[in-house]
């Protein structure tokens, strides 16, 4: 029976099998080729999607909007001042109203519980555009970028994340890597290691897929053999008041030329979900180097998000 994700939510990669994740990546490759060829699509013809944003965004908002338009659909942006989500109107009521009007709902905000409650009550697919806990659409773009540089089978690649090891990016990369059998390393101070429960869960998943999950404090040790080094801002959205504290703690984890060289590979790439604070978590030198694939990665947000929308509500 052909694989189908029609009607599914996209809240965390924990909900998807290895086969399903590769299905989304394969679909993204096809949709990217279609876009590059200038072919106008109709896979979302007659579909309307709601974009709920409590947090500001460049890549997520643009990717969902353009993805929908490219395939003949309509995207309606609803910012934090446009609706009463979680305030005057509770989440489940908002979900039930929007679910009667839209074919799918994207949510980008703070609480993972909000996107889960939207999914429980909307009656249509709900997609997680980012919460404080997970950022699953970003991981698909990251993995597509890895495929473009190292081949379609990602099993066995060594991916090192340097920085805040308990933020939404570290969590999501850890889950995705465990699902697809990558050797994933979080390189951070022990005070910023991920939650023990999630770490244990991912280690168990990785053991079944031929991958591994490691926590290493020493940056030079962590990056040896890395196919890719990934970083993110040192203070996530909502944590800006702790910027100075984080800078002092994470300065040794900056991705610079010395760290890239310490991989002992000549094909290591640099990844970042953006926006980047240059000369903080990454130097200008590395960011602008040939090893940097950050703008390929940013473009791939469009193609992978389009794959998620098409797979879950599209006319396939």
Short mmCIF file of the C-alpha atoms (twelve columns), coordinates in Angstrom:
data_MODEL
# 
_entry.id   MODEL 
# 
loop_
_atom_site.group_PDB 
_atom_site.id 
_atom_site.type_symbol 
_atom_site.label_atom_id 
_atom_site.label_alt_id 
_atom_site.label_comp_id 
_atom_site.label_asym_id 
_atom_site.label_seq_id 
_atom_site.Cartn_x 
_atom_site.Cartn_y 
_atom_site.Cartn_z 
_atom_site.pdbx_PDB_model_num 
ATOM 1   C CA . UNK A 1   0.000   0.000  0.000   1 
ATOM 2   C CA . UNK A 2   1.474   3.407  -1.003  1 
ATOM 3   C CA . UNK A 3   2.580   5.592  1.879   1 
ATOM 4   C CA . UNK A 4   0.187   8.445  2.680   1 
ATOM 5   C CA . UNK A 5   0.371   11.242 5.258   1 
ATOM 6   C CA . UNK A 6   -2.992  12.734 4.276   1 
ATOM 7   C CA . UNK A 7   -4.745  14.245 7.292   1 
ATOM 8   C CA . UNK A 8   -1.707  13.945 9.602   1 
ATOM 9   C CA . UNK A 9   -0.487  16.648 11.988  1 
ATOM 10  C CA . UNK A 10  3.169   17.719 11.974  1 
ATOM 11  C CA . UNK A 11  3.988   18.553 15.593  1 
ATOM 12  C CA . UNK A 12  7.265   16.731 16.280  1 
ATOM 13  C CA . UNK A 13  9.400   14.252 14.354  1 
ATOM 14  C CA . UNK A 14  8.810   11.792 17.186  1 
ATOM 15  C CA . UNK A 15  5.453   11.113 15.511  1 
ATOM 16  C CA . UNK A 16  7.031   9.945  12.232  1 
ATOM 17  C CA . UNK A 17  8.875   6.820  11.140  1 
ATOM 18  C CA . UNK A 18  12.164  6.775  9.272   1 
ATOM 19  C CA . UNK A 19  10.253  5.832  6.109   1 
ATOM 20  C CA . UNK A 20  7.825   8.719  6.518   1 
ATOM 21  C CA . UNK A 21  10.614  11.269 7.045   1 
ATOM 22  C CA . UNK A 22  12.408  10.060 3.922   1 
ATOM 23  C CA . UNK A 23  9.089   10.237 2.066   1 
ATOM 24  C CA . UNK A 24  8.826   13.936 2.960   1 
ATOM 25  C CA . UNK A 25  12.441  14.530 1.919   1 
ATOM 26  C CA . UNK A 26  11.897  12.736 -1.403  1 
ATOM 27  C CA . UNK A 27  8.768   14.797 -2.024  1 
ATOM 28  C CA . UNK A 28  10.712  17.980 -1.206  1 
ATOM 29  C CA . UNK A 29  13.362  17.032 -3.783  1 
ATOM 30  C CA . UNK A 30  10.646  16.610 -6.420  1 
ATOM 31  C CA . UNK A 31  8.962   19.893 -5.520  1 
ATOM 32  C CA . UNK A 32  12.293  21.734 -5.554  1 
ATOM 33  C CA . UNK A 33  13.042  20.447 -9.054  1 
ATOM 34  C CA . UNK A 34  9.555   21.497 -10.150 1 
ATOM 35  C CA . UNK A 35  10.103  25.010 -8.724  1 
ATOM 36  C CA . UNK A 36  13.521  25.305 -10.381 1 
ATOM 37  C CA . UNK A 37  11.971  24.288 -13.712 1 
ATOM 38  C CA . UNK A 38  9.409   27.086 -13.405 1 
ATOM 39  C CA . UNK A 39  6.442   24.713 -13.345 1 
ATOM 40  C CA . UNK A 40  3.366   26.199 -11.688 1 
ATOM 41  C CA . UNK A 41  1.626   23.652 -9.511  1 
ATOM 42  C CA . UNK A 42  -1.960  22.878 -8.556  1 
ATOM 43  C CA . UNK A 43  -1.479  20.420 -5.708  1 
ATOM 44  C CA . UNK A 44  -3.044  22.906 -3.269  1 
ATOM 45  C CA . UNK A 45  -5.686  24.266 -5.636  1 
ATOM 46  C CA . UNK A 46  -8.734  25.328 -3.627  1 
ATOM 47  C CA . UNK A 47  -6.914  24.929 -0.288  1 
ATOM 48  C CA . UNK A 48  -6.765  27.655 2.369   1 
ATOM 49  C CA . UNK A 49  -4.296  27.599 5.246   1 
ATOM 50  C CA . UNK A 50  -4.095  29.742 8.383   1 
ATOM 51  C CA . UNK A 51  -0.703  30.955 9.590   1 
ATOM 52  C CA . UNK A 52  -0.773  31.701 13.328  1 
ATOM 53  C CA . UNK A 53  2.273   33.637 14.518  1 
ATOM 54  C CA . UNK A 54  2.899   34.582 18.135  1 
ATOM 55  C CA . UNK A 55  6.622   34.903 17.368  1 
ATOM 56  C CA . UNK A 56  8.117   36.922 14.535  1 
ATOM 57  C CA . UNK A 57  9.553   35.094 11.557  1 
ATOM 58  C CA . UNK A 58  11.263  35.546 8.213   1 
ATOM 59  C CA . UNK A 59  11.911  32.061 6.819   1 
ATOM 60  C CA . UNK A 60  8.936   30.202 8.323   1 
ATOM 61  C CA . UNK A 61  6.365   32.807 7.317   1 
ATOM 62  C CA . UNK A 62  7.753   33.273 3.820   1 
ATOM 63  C CA . UNK A 63  8.186   29.545 3.248   1 
ATOM 64  C CA . UNK A 64  4.614   28.650 4.233   1 
ATOM 65  C CA . UNK A 65  3.191   31.547 2.196   1 
ATOM 66  C CA . UNK A 66  5.180   30.930 -0.981  1 
ATOM 67  C CA . UNK A 67  4.757   27.156 -0.710  1 
ATOM 68  C CA . UNK A 68  0.998   27.568 -0.642  1 
ATOM 69  C CA . UNK A 69  0.902   30.070 -3.517  1 
ATOM 70  C CA . UNK A 70  3.253   27.981 -5.670  1 
ATOM 71  C CA . UNK A 71  0.788   25.101 -5.629  1 
ATOM 72  C CA . UNK A 72  -2.367  27.165 -6.136  1 
ATOM 73  C CA . UNK A 73  -3.501  27.647 -2.530  1 
ATOM 74  C CA . UNK A 74  -4.143  30.657 -0.306  1 
ATOM 75  C CA . UNK A 75  -2.344  31.464 2.947   1 
ATOM 76  C CA . UNK A 76  -3.869  33.826 5.540   1 
ATOM 77  C CA . UNK A 77  -1.451  35.371 8.033   1 
ATOM 78  C CA . UNK A 78  -2.831  35.895 11.550  1 
ATOM 79  C CA . UNK A 79  -0.401  37.658 13.874  1 
ATOM 80  C CA . UNK A 80  -0.547  37.896 17.647  1 
ATOM 81  C CA . UNK A 81  -2.578  41.117 17.439  1 
ATOM 82  C CA . UNK A 82  -5.030  39.754 14.876  1 
ATOM 83  C CA . UNK A 83  -6.725  37.000 16.902  1 
ATOM 84  C CA . UNK A 84  -7.476  36.163 20.535  1 
ATOM 85  C CA . UNK A 85  -5.497  32.913 20.760  1 
ATOM 86  C CA . UNK A 86  -5.104  31.896 24.404  1 
ATOM 87  C CA . UNK A 87  -6.410  35.265 25.617  1 
ATOM 88  C CA . UNK A 88  -9.971  36.410 25.123  1 
ATOM 89  C CA . UNK A 89  -10.652 33.095 23.359  1 
ATOM 90  C CA . UNK A 90  -9.073  29.859 24.499  1 
ATOM 91  C CA . UNK A 91  -7.020  27.650 22.228  1 
ATOM 92  C CA . UNK A 92  -9.583  24.906 21.711  1 
ATOM 93  C CA . UNK A 93  -12.271 27.384 20.649  1 
ATOM 94  C CA . UNK A 94  -9.893  29.116 18.239  1 
ATOM 95  C CA . UNK A 95  -8.982  25.702 16.828  1 
ATOM 96  C CA . UNK A 96  -12.613 24.729 16.275  1 
ATOM 97  C CA . UNK A 97  -13.408 28.021 14.534  1 
ATOM 98  C CA . UNK A 98  -10.369 27.989 12.245  1 
ATOM 99  C CA . UNK A 99  -10.830 24.293 11.505  1 
ATOM 100 C CA . UNK A 100 -14.264 25.083 10.021  1 
ATOM 101 C CA . UNK A 101 -12.736 27.659 7.655   1 
ATOM 102 C CA . UNK A 102 -9.257  26.413 6.739   1 
ATOM 103 C CA . UNK A 103 -7.841  23.178 5.371   1 
ATOM 104 C CA . UNK A 104 -4.713  23.375 7.541   1 
ATOM 105 C CA . UNK A 105 -3.260  25.496 10.345  1 
ATOM 106 C CA . UNK A 106 0.353   26.465 11.025  1 
ATOM 107 C CA . UNK A 107 1.352   27.681 14.491  1 
ATOM 108 C CA . UNK A 108 4.566   29.433 15.518  1 
ATOM 109 C CA . UNK A 109 4.769   30.492 19.136  1 
ATOM 110 C CA . UNK A 110 5.966   29.665 22.620  1 
ATOM 111 C CA . UNK A 111 4.144   26.696 24.132  1 
ATOM 112 C CA . UNK A 112 4.230   23.202 22.639  1 
ATOM 113 C CA . UNK A 113 0.971   22.608 24.516  1 
ATOM 114 C CA . UNK A 114 -0.715  25.265 22.351  1 
ATOM 115 C CA . UNK A 115 0.089   23.549 19.048  1 
ATOM 116 C CA . UNK A 116 -0.910  20.191 20.527  1 
ATOM 117 C CA . UNK A 117 -4.230  21.596 21.708  1 
ATOM 118 C CA . UNK A 118 -4.854  23.148 18.292  1 
ATOM 119 C CA . UNK A 119 -4.266  19.727 16.760  1 
ATOM 120 C CA . UNK A 120 -6.597  18.039 19.236  1 
ATOM 121 C CA . UNK A 121 -9.547  20.310 18.397  1 
ATOM 122 C CA . UNK A 122 -9.089  21.732 14.871  1 
ATOM 123 C CA . UNK A 123 -10.251 18.737 12.866  1 
ATOM 124 C CA . UNK A 124 -7.689  19.606 10.152  1 
ATOM 125 C CA . UNK A 125 -3.905  19.100 9.955   1 
ATOM 126 C CA . UNK A 126 -1.881  21.377 12.229  1 
ATOM 127 C CA . UNK A 127 1.807   22.098 11.533  1 
ATOM 128 C CA . UNK A 128 4.369   23.194 14.105  1 
ATOM 129 C CA . UNK A 129 6.270   26.201 12.731  1 
ATOM 130 C CA . UNK A 130 8.294   26.462 15.972  1 
ATOM 131 C CA . UNK A 131 7.687   26.264 19.696  1 
ATOM 132 C CA . UNK A 132 10.056  26.617 22.623  1 
ATOM 133 C CA . UNK A 133 10.375  22.812 22.637  1 
ATOM 134 C CA . UNK A 134 10.524  21.713 18.990  1 
ATOM 135 C CA . UNK A 135 11.187  23.063 15.492  1 
ATOM 136 C CA . UNK A 136 10.483  20.080 13.221  1 
ATOM 137 C CA . UNK A 137 10.094  21.884 9.874   1 
ATOM 138 C CA . UNK A 138 13.619  23.271 10.258  1 
ATOM 139 C CA . UNK A 139 15.032  19.766 10.638  1 
ATOM 140 C CA . UNK A 140 13.620  18.659 7.296   1 
ATOM 141 C CA . UNK A 141 15.406  21.584 5.637   1 
ATOM 142 C CA . UNK A 142 18.625  20.704 7.466   1 
ATOM 143 C CA . UNK A 143 18.423  17.074 6.399   1 
ATOM 144 C CA . UNK A 144 17.670  17.998 2.773   1 
ATOM 145 C CA . UNK A 145 20.804  20.171 2.844   1 
ATOM 146 C CA . UNK A 146 22.807  17.247 4.235   1 
ATOM 147 C CA . UNK A 147 21.469  15.048 1.433   1 
ATOM 148 C CA . UNK A 148 22.525  17.583 -1.180  1 
ATOM 149 C CA . UNK A 149 26.071  17.486 0.168   1 
ATOM 150 C CA . UNK A 150 26.541  13.859 1.258   1 
ATOM 151 C CA . UNK A 151 23.936  11.746 -0.565  1 
ATOM 152 C CA . UNK A 152 20.363  10.721 0.103   1 
ATOM 153 C CA . UNK A 153 21.079  8.089  2.795   1 
ATOM 154 C CA . UNK A 154 21.968  10.015 5.952   1 
ATOM 155 C CA . UNK A 155 22.679  7.001  8.152   1 
ATOM 156 C CA . UNK A 156 26.155  7.170  9.639   1 
ATOM 157 C CA . UNK A 157 26.770  10.881 9.115   1 
ATOM 158 C CA . UNK A 158 28.282  12.707 12.093  1 
ATOM 159 C CA . UNK A 159 26.358  15.886 12.924  1 
ATOM 160 C CA . UNK A 160 27.636  18.097 15.739  1 
ATOM 161 C CA . UNK A 161 25.520  20.781 17.346  1 
ATOM 162 C CA . UNK A 162 27.578  23.371 19.261  1 
ATOM 163 C CA . UNK A 163 25.880  25.748 21.688  1 
ATOM 164 C CA . UNK A 164 22.789  25.656 23.894  1 
ATOM 165 C CA . UNK A 165 22.069  21.948 24.122  1 
ATOM 166 C CA . UNK A 166 18.580  22.244 25.596  1 
ATOM 167 C CA . UNK A 167 16.878  24.539 23.118  1 
ATOM 168 C CA . UNK A 168 14.305  23.623 20.462  1 
ATOM 169 C CA . UNK A 169 16.922  23.146 17.742  1 
ATOM 170 C CA . UNK A 170 19.082  20.790 19.800  1 
ATOM 171 C CA . UNK A 171 15.971  18.826 20.797  1 
ATOM 172 C CA . UNK A 172 14.698  18.521 17.247  1 
ATOM 173 C CA . UNK A 173 18.051  17.696 15.651  1 
ATOM 174 C CA . UNK A 174 18.522  15.003 18.285  1 
ATOM 175 C CA . UNK A 175 15.136  13.448 17.499  1 
ATOM 176 C CA . UNK A 176 15.615  13.609 13.729  1 
ATOM 177 C CA . UNK A 177 19.126  12.190 13.932  1 
ATOM 178 C CA . UNK A 178 17.940  9.325  16.119  1 
ATOM 179 C CA . UNK A 179 15.144  8.531  13.660  1 
ATOM 180 C CA . UNK A 180 17.481  8.384  10.637  1 
ATOM 181 C CA . UNK A 181 20.538  6.798  12.208  1 
ATOM 182 C CA . UNK A 182 22.937  9.729  12.306  1 
ATOM 183 C CA . UNK A 183 25.713  10.020 14.869  1 
ATOM 184 C CA . UNK A 184 24.571  13.167 16.642  1 
ATOM 185 C CA . UNK A 185 26.665  15.076 19.156  1 
ATOM 186 C CA . UNK A 186 25.534  17.906 21.399  1 
ATOM 187 C CA . UNK A 187 28.590  19.939 22.316  1 
ATOM 188 C CA . UNK A 188 27.831  22.287 25.181  1 
ATOM 189 C CA . UNK A 189 28.534  22.956 28.848  1 
ATOM 190 C CA . UNK A 190 26.980  20.254 31.040  1 
ATOM 191 C CA . UNK A 191 24.648  22.882 32.514  1 
ATOM 192 C CA . UNK A 192 23.061  23.178 29.060  1 
ATOM 193 C CA . UNK A 193 22.737  19.484 28.242  1 
ATOM 194 C CA . UNK A 194 19.236  18.407 27.096  1 
ATOM 195 C CA . UNK A 195 16.566  17.035 29.398  1 
ATOM 196 C CA . UNK A 196 17.494  13.548 30.588  1 
ATOM 197 C CA . UNK A 197 14.175  12.014 29.577  1 
ATOM 198 C CA . UNK A 198 14.384  13.218 25.955  1 
ATOM 199 C CA . UNK A 199 18.065  12.267 25.761  1 
ATOM 200 C CA . UNK A 200 17.310  8.737  26.957  1 
ATOM 201 C CA . UNK A 201 14.397  8.436  24.537  1 
ATOM 202 C CA . UNK A 202 16.568  9.509  21.607  1 
ATOM 203 C CA . UNK A 203 19.410  7.177  22.577  1 
ATOM 204 C CA . UNK A 204 16.949  4.298  22.543  1 
ATOM 205 C CA . UNK A 205 15.662  5.315  19.104  1 
ATOM 206 C CA . UNK A 206 19.200  5.704  17.737  1 
ATOM 207 C CA . UNK A 207 20.138  2.219  18.938  1 
ATOM 208 C CA . UNK A 208 17.449  0.813  16.624  1 
ATOM 209 C CA . UNK A 209 18.516  2.817  13.537  1 
ATOM 210 C CA . UNK A 210 22.286  2.372  13.751  1 
ATOM 211 C CA . UNK A 211 22.913  5.890  15.004  1 
ATOM 212 C CA . UNK A 212 24.148  7.308  18.283  1 
ATOM 213 C CA . UNK A 213 23.560  10.288 20.564  1 
ATOM 214 C CA . UNK A 214 26.454  11.790 22.529  1 
ATOM 215 C CA . UNK A 215 26.909  14.681 24.934  1 
ATOM 216 C CA . UNK A 216 30.434  16.137 24.915  1 
ATOM 217 C CA . UNK A 217 31.706  19.256 26.666  1 
ATOM 218 C CA . UNK A 218 35.060  19.602 24.877  1 
ATOM 219 C CA . UNK A 219 34.510  21.272 21.450  1 
ATOM 220 C CA . UNK A 220 37.727  19.977 19.896  1 
ATOM 221 C CA . UNK A 221 36.878  16.415 20.881  1 
ATOM 222 C CA . UNK A 222 33.251  16.722 19.799  1 
ATOM 223 C CA . UNK A 223 33.863  17.832 16.212  1 
ATOM 224 C CA . UNK A 224 36.415  15.192 15.182  1 
ATOM 225 C CA . UNK A 225 35.087  13.512 12.048  1 
ATOM 226 C CA . UNK A 226 32.051  15.796 11.765  1 
ATOM 227 C CA . UNK A 227 30.356  15.993 8.380   1 
ATOM 228 C CA . UNK A 228 28.491  19.078 9.594   1 
ATOM 229 C CA . UNK A 229 28.767  21.537 12.454  1 
ATOM 230 C CA . UNK A 230 25.511  23.235 13.412  1 
ATOM 231 C CA . UNK A 231 24.914  26.148 15.718  1 
ATOM 232 C CA . UNK A 232 22.126  28.506 16.755  1 
ATOM 233 C CA . UNK A 233 21.819  31.777 18.654  1 
ATOM 234 C CA . UNK A 234 23.036  31.576 22.231  1 
ATOM 235 C CA . UNK A 235 19.848  33.111 23.663  1 
ATOM 236 C CA . UNK A 236 16.590  31.942 22.109  1 
ATOM 237 C CA . UNK A 237 13.474  34.056 21.555  1 
ATOM 238 C CA . UNK A 238 12.213  35.182 24.943  1 
ATOM 239 C CA . UNK A 239 15.647  34.747 26.583  1 
ATOM 240 C CA . UNK A 240 17.282  37.934 25.324  1 
ATOM 241 C CA . UNK A 241 17.762  39.202 28.903  1 
ATOM 242 C CA . UNK A 242 20.231  36.356 29.437  1 
ATOM 243 C CA . UNK A 243 22.352  37.214 26.386  1 
ATOM 244 C CA . UNK A 244 25.407  38.425 28.343  1 
ATOM 245 C CA . UNK A 245 25.304  35.393 30.646  1 
ATOM 246 C CA . UNK A 246 25.057  33.008 27.688  1 
ATOM 247 C CA . UNK A 247 27.864  34.739 25.815  1 
ATOM 248 C CA . UNK A 248 30.223  34.240 28.735  1 
ATOM 249 C CA . UNK A 249 29.216  30.593 29.071  1 
ATOM 250 C CA . UNK A 250 29.219  29.680 25.392  1 
ATOM 251 C CA . UNK A 251 32.142  31.683 24.024  1 
ATOM 252 C CA . UNK A 252 34.341  28.519 23.934  1 
ATOM 253 C CA . UNK A 253 31.708  26.921 21.657  1 
ATOM 254 C CA . UNK A 254 31.876  29.547 18.914  1 
ATOM 255 C CA . UNK A 255 32.126  28.015 15.437  1 
ATOM 256 C CA . UNK A 256 35.309  29.500 14.002  1 
ATOM 257 C CA . UNK A 257 38.017  28.460 11.551  1 
ATOM 258 C CA . UNK A 258 39.917  26.584 14.255  1 
ATOM 259 C CA . UNK A 259 36.872  24.494 15.166  1 
ATOM 260 C CA . UNK A 260 36.132  23.717 11.520  1 
ATOM 261 C CA . UNK A 261 39.738  22.584 11.069  1 
ATOM 262 C CA . UNK A 262 39.496  20.393 14.170  1 
ATOM 263 C CA . UNK A 263 37.054  18.086 12.338  1 
ATOM 264 C CA . UNK A 264 40.055  16.690 10.439  1 
ATOM 265 C CA . UNK A 265 37.887  16.564 7.298   1 
ATOM 266 C CA . UNK A 266 38.064  18.769 4.210   1 
ATOM 267 C CA . UNK A 267 34.372  18.460 3.367   1 
ATOM 268 C CA . UNK A 268 32.757  19.547 6.638   1 
ATOM 269 C CA . UNK A 269 29.866  21.955 6.115   1 
ATOM 270 C CA . UNK A 270 28.489  24.648 8.403   1 
ATOM 271 C CA . UNK A 271 24.761  24.934 9.140   1 
ATOM 272 C CA . UNK A 272 22.676  27.500 11.031  1 
ATOM 273 C CA . UNK A 273 18.882  27.906 11.180  1 
ATOM 274 C CA . UNK A 274 19.244  31.725 11.059  1 
ATOM 275 C CA . UNK A 275 19.156  34.528 11.939  1 
ATOM 276 C CA . UNK A 276 22.811  34.472 13.008  1 
ATOM 277 C CA . UNK A 277 24.662  36.788 15.356  1 
ATOM 278 C CA . UNK A 278 28.022  36.964 13.626  1 
ATOM 279 C CA . UNK A 279 31.112  37.015 15.826  1 
ATOM 280 C CA . UNK A 280 28.950  35.487 18.567  1 
ATOM 281 C CA . UNK A 281 27.998  31.840 17.870  1 
ATOM 282 C CA . UNK A 282 29.792  31.902 14.485  1 
ATOM 283 C CA . UNK A 283 32.516  34.045 12.993  1 
ATOM 284 C CA . UNK A 284 32.003  36.065 9.839   1 
ATOM 285 C CA . UNK A 285 34.836  34.048 8.298   1 
ATOM 286 C CA . UNK A 286 33.040  30.716 8.687   1 
ATOM 287 C CA . UNK A 287 29.610  32.147 7.869   1 
ATOM 288 C CA . UNK A 288 30.863  33.488 4.529   1 
ATOM 289 C CA . UNK A 289 33.125  30.533 3.729   1 
ATOM 290 C CA . UNK A 290 32.636  27.875 1.056   1 
ATOM 291 C CA . UNK A 291 31.776  25.435 3.841   1 
ATOM 292 C CA . UNK A 292 28.739  27.489 4.818   1 
ATOM 293 C CA . UNK A 293 25.482  26.146 3.387   1 
ATOM 294 C CA . UNK A 294 23.171  28.398 5.379   1 
ATOM 295 C CA . UNK A 295 21.415  29.951 2.388   1 
ATOM 296 C CA . UNK A 296 20.866  26.585 0.689   1 
ATOM 297 C CA . UNK A 297 19.448  25.523 4.046   1 
ATOM 298 C CA . UNK A 298 17.208  28.613 4.204   1 
ATOM 299 C CA . UNK A 299 15.888  28.000 0.687   1 
ATOM 300 C CA . UNK A 300 15.200  24.401 1.606   1 
ATOM 301 C CA . UNK A 301 12.742  25.610 4.242   1 
ATOM 302 C CA . UNK A 302 10.445  26.420 1.308   1 
ATOM 303 C CA . UNK A 303 10.696  23.041 -0.388  1 
ATOM 304 C CA . UNK A 304 10.416  20.929 2.760   1 
ATOM 305 C CA . UNK A 305 7.526   22.959 4.183   1 
ATOM 306 C CA . UNK A 306 5.799   22.662 0.829   1 
ATOM 307 C CA . UNK A 307 6.289   18.901 1.074   1 
ATOM 308 C CA . UNK A 308 4.645   18.832 4.513   1 
ATOM 309 C CA . UNK A 309 1.638   20.847 3.340   1 
ATOM 310 C CA . UNK A 310 1.195   18.872 0.118   1 
ATOM 311 C CA . UNK A 311 1.619   15.515 1.860   1 
ATOM 312 C CA . UNK A 312 -0.984  16.301 4.524   1 
ATOM 313 C CA . UNK A 313 -3.669  18.264 2.644   1 
ATOM 314 C CA . UNK A 314 -2.619  18.260 -1.020  1 
ATOM 315 C CA . UNK A 315 -4.274  16.869 -4.113  1 
ATOM 316 C CA . UNK A 316 -1.878  13.962 -4.575  1 
# 
